[in-house]
Amino acid sequence: MTCAMTIGFEAVLATIGAWHVVIFFGVVLLLFGGKKLPELARGMAKGVRIFRDELHGTTKEIQDAIENPPPQTPQAKQDAPPQGSEKKA
């Protein structure tokens, strides 16, 4: 006996039929109205476009850092304290 929670996401998508999609869009149309749907679609498209541009920019920055690593600076000696930081009693 299998539990309903063990059904995979692919199995759930496979059970969605054309009528489910029609009913979903009908409910969305009733909730938001015909005039708001184009605005919602534009807003979602703009959000996806911004996300894609940011993702592309981050990928480009990573590739640039791999191709041209920043110059390494020599590390200061940890043994000797900096001059002038000694306390006089």
Phi, psi and omega per residue, in radians:
M1 nan 2.238 -3.136
T2 -1.852 2.600 3.117
C3 -1.484 2.615 3.136
A4 -1.135 -0.396 -3.120
M5 -1.298 -0.262 -3.103
T6 -1.535 -0.022 3.114
I7 -1.227 2.292 -3.110
G8 -1.320 2.840 3.136
F9 -1.072 -0.669 3.132
E10 -1.104 -0.665 3.127
A11 -1.155 -0.654 3.117
V12 -1.163 -0.759 3.115
L13 -1.127 -0.586 -3.135
A14 -1.195 -0.446 -3.115
T15 -1.511 -0.139 3.132
I16 -1.365 2.162 -3.137
G17 -1.828 -3.118 -3.123
A18 -1.116 -0.642 -3.137
W19 -1.164 -0.582 3.096
H20 -1.117 -0.714 3.137
V21 -1.164 -0.735 3.132
V22 -1.097 -0.775 3.136
I23 -1.130 -0.714 3.115
F24 -1.040 -0.850 -3.136
F25 -1.163 -0.542 3.065
G26 -1.128 -0.763 3.120
V27 -1.130 -0.740 3.112
V28 -1.078 -0.720 3.125
L29 -1.111 -0.701 3.116
L30 -1.181 -0.682 -3.100
L31 -1.234 -0.793 -3.008
F32 -1.757 -0.383 -3.127
G33 1.460 2.769 -3.077
G34 -1.176 -0.513 -3.095
K35 -1.360 -0.478 -3.102
K36 -1.472 -0.402 -3.066
L37 -1.053 -0.775 3.092
P38 -1.076 -0.649 3.105
E39 -1.143 -0.719 3.104
L40 -1.100 -0.751 -3.137
A41 -1.118 -0.741 3.112
R42 -1.104 -0.751 3.126
G43 -1.097 -0.735 3.116
M44 -1.166 -0.717 3.129
A45 -1.116 -0.691 3.116
K46 -1.133 -0.728 3.102
G47 -1.102 -0.735 3.109
V48 -1.133 -0.701 3.139
R49 -1.117 -0.760 3.116
I50 -1.114 -0.759 3.119
F51 -1.064 -0.779 -3.133
R52 -1.130 -0.722 3.114
D53 -1.112 -0.748 3.115
E54 -1.135 -0.699 3.117
L55 -1.122 -0.728 3.109
H56 -1.141 -0.711 3.126
G57 -1.117 -0.716 3.119
T58 -1.154 -0.728 3.107
T59 -1.080 -0.717 3.125
K60 -1.139 -0.707 3.109
E61 -1.094 -0.712 3.129
I62 -1.143 -0.762 3.125
Q63 -1.113 -0.706 3.106
D64 -1.116 -0.700 3.133
A65 -1.158 -0.589 3.113
I66 -1.252 -0.744 -3.107
E67 -1.268 -0.685 -3.106
N68 -2.212 1.429 -3.122
P69 -1.158 2.610 3.133
P70 -1.186 2.636 3.137
P71 -1.136 2.488 -3.133
Q72 -1.484 2.315 3.095
T73 -1.666 2.486 3.113
P74 -1.182 2.439 -3.130
Q75 -1.427 2.497 3.122
A76 -1.249 2.657 3.114
K77 -1.171 2.319 3.141
Q78 -1.490 -0.300 -3.066
D79 -1.260 -0.857 -3.017
A80 -1.576 2.281 3.070
P81 -1.278 2.679 3.111
P82 -1.076 2.602 -3.105
Q83 -1.216 2.523 3.106
G84 1.526 -0.004 -3.128
S85 -1.726 0.086 -3.140
E86 -1.359 2.424 3.117
K87 -1.587 2.373 3.091
K88 -1.787 2.322 -3.098
A89 -1.726 nan nan
